Amino acid sequence: MITHLQGKLSEKTPTHVVIDCNGVGYFVNISMHTFSQLPEGENIKLFTHLQVREDAHILYGFSSMNEREVFRLLISVSGVGTSTARIMLSSLSPQQVTEAIASSDVATIQSVKGIGAKTAQRVLLDLKDKILKVYGLDDVSVVSSNTNKNEALSALETLGFARKQAEKVCDSVVKESPQASVEEIIKQALKKL
């Protein structure tokens, strides 16, 4: 198993990179999240996952061990292949994926292209306990902050703000202070809107 590659970045696209490791070029599939983390033409280190199929050996690269772990958890779910997991990590950051699973946020998982209601439910059902255990998240705090965020979002919509814009602002407020009350989230969001 190849666990990481370190070498000179010789080719970089949003879907793959080529890493030159002492004269050998490795073609590595990446997510948009990893792409955004990569420097230009420097020595880099990617944590990898090697998929061995009958017709190919395919390398997937990640900027952090955390992202690789989330990828491996996602592909362990029946119906979620490497392509779907990579699309999910391109649409959402690893932290957003783990938070969505921990808080049973079906809408966020389903917002990823190619994931329907059944697959989203399966991801939540199969991974929630693993995510809570692996990341040591407190189920209650994640759910309560998510409930507070949803209530604040509902209030902002009632005040006439667009849902998408209000949701982005609420997410950033909750990220800055996860234990914020509904009132605190609304106050902070109003300052940013």
N, C-alpha and C positions, 0 to 999 in steps of 0.2 A: 504494500500500500504506500503510495506517495502521499505524505502528510503535508509537506510544504515545498515551495520552490522559491529560491532566492537567486536573482540574477538581474541582468540589464533588460529593461523594457525596450524591445525592439519594434513592436507594433501594438497600437492601442486603438480599439474601436469600442463603441458602446456595448457590443455583445461578446467580444473576445479580446484577448491579448496574446502576444507571443513573447515569451520570456527566454532570453538567451542565457543558458546556464553552461558556461565553459564551452561554448561552441555548439551546443545542442539547443535547438529552438523548440520550446514546448508551447503548443497551441492550447490555451486555457479559456474555457467559456466562463463569462462573468455576468453578474447582475449590474443593473444601473447604479445600485448603491455602491458597489465596489468600484465601478468606473469613476464615480464622482470622488472617491477617496484617493485615486492613483495620481502620483506626480508625473510630470512629463519627462520621458527619456532618462530616468535615473535608475539606480539599483533599487529593486523592490523585493518584497517578500509577500507571497500569497499563501494562505492556508488552503489546502486542496482536498477535494473529494474525488476519488477515482471510481467511475462507473464502468464495470466490466460487462460487456454484452457479447453475444455470440459473434457479432460482426464488427465490433469496435471497442476500443478502450477510450473513454471520454473523461477528460479532466475538467473539473469545475473549480474555480478559484474564488477566494473570499478575502477581503481586507482584514477581517478579524476572526478569531476563533469562535466568537459569539455568533457571527453570521453563519459560519459553517455548521455550528450546532443546530441553529434554527432550521437551516436547509435540510439537515439529516433528519430532524424531527418531522418536518413536513413530508419528506419522501417516504417516511415510514407509514403514512396514512394511505389506506387503500384508495386508489383512484387519483392520487396526487403523484405525478411523475416528476422527473427532474426539470422538464420544461415548465410545468405549472409552478413548481417551487421557485424556479428562477424568475418567472414573471411576477410572482408574489413579492419576492425580495427586490424586484425592480420597481414595483409600484409602492411598496411600503418599506420603511426601514426595519431592521430586525427587532428593534425595540417596539415599534408600532405593532408588529406581528405578535410578539409575545404578550403585549398589553391587551390586544384585541382578543387573543385566545383566553388569557387569564380572566378577563372580564366578560367572557361570552358575548362579545360584540359581533354578531352575525353580519351586520350591515357592512362593517369594515372589511371583513374577510370576503364577503360577496362582491364588494366593489372592485375586486381584482378581476381583470379580463379573463374569461374562461372558467371562472368558478361560479357554479350555480348554487342554489339553495341546499341541495342534498350534500354536495361536496363540502360546503361551508359548515353545515351541521356536523358532518363526519369529522372534519378537522377539529372543531371545538370539542366534540365528544371524545375523540382519541387522544388529544394532546393537552387538555386543560390540566389534568392531574400531574402530568409529566412536567409541564411548564411551571406550575406552582412549586413542585418539588425541586426541579433543577435550579430555578432562579430564586428559590426561597421567598417567593412573593407571598404576602399575606392576602389571602382571598378576600377577606372582609374589607381591607383598606382599598384594594383595587376596585372592588365593586362599589364601595361608598363614594370614592372620588369620581367614578364613572357616573353614578347616579346624580351626584352634585353637578357634574358637567352637563348632563342631559337636562336637568332642571333649569340651570342657568341658560343653556342654549334655547330652551323653550321660552323662557322669559324674554330673551333678546329678540327672538322671532316675533313675539307678541308686540315688542316695542317697534317693530318694523324693519329690523336688520335682515339682510339676505342670509339664508341658512349657511351656505358654503363659507362666506366670509366670517360669520359669527362662529362657526365650528372651528375654523383655523385659529382664530383668536382664543377661543375657549381651550383648545388643545394646548396652545402655547402657555396659557395661564396655569393649567393643571400640571404641565411639565415642570414649570418653575416652582410651583408650590402644590405638591400632590394632596396635601391634607386641607386645602382651602375649602371653606364653606361655600354654599351657593351664593350668598351675598358677596363674599370676597371675590369669587370668580366673576360675577356680574360687574362689580366695581372696577376690577382690573381690565375686563374686556371693554367696558365703556371708554376707558382712557385710551385704549388702543384702536378702537373703531373710528 
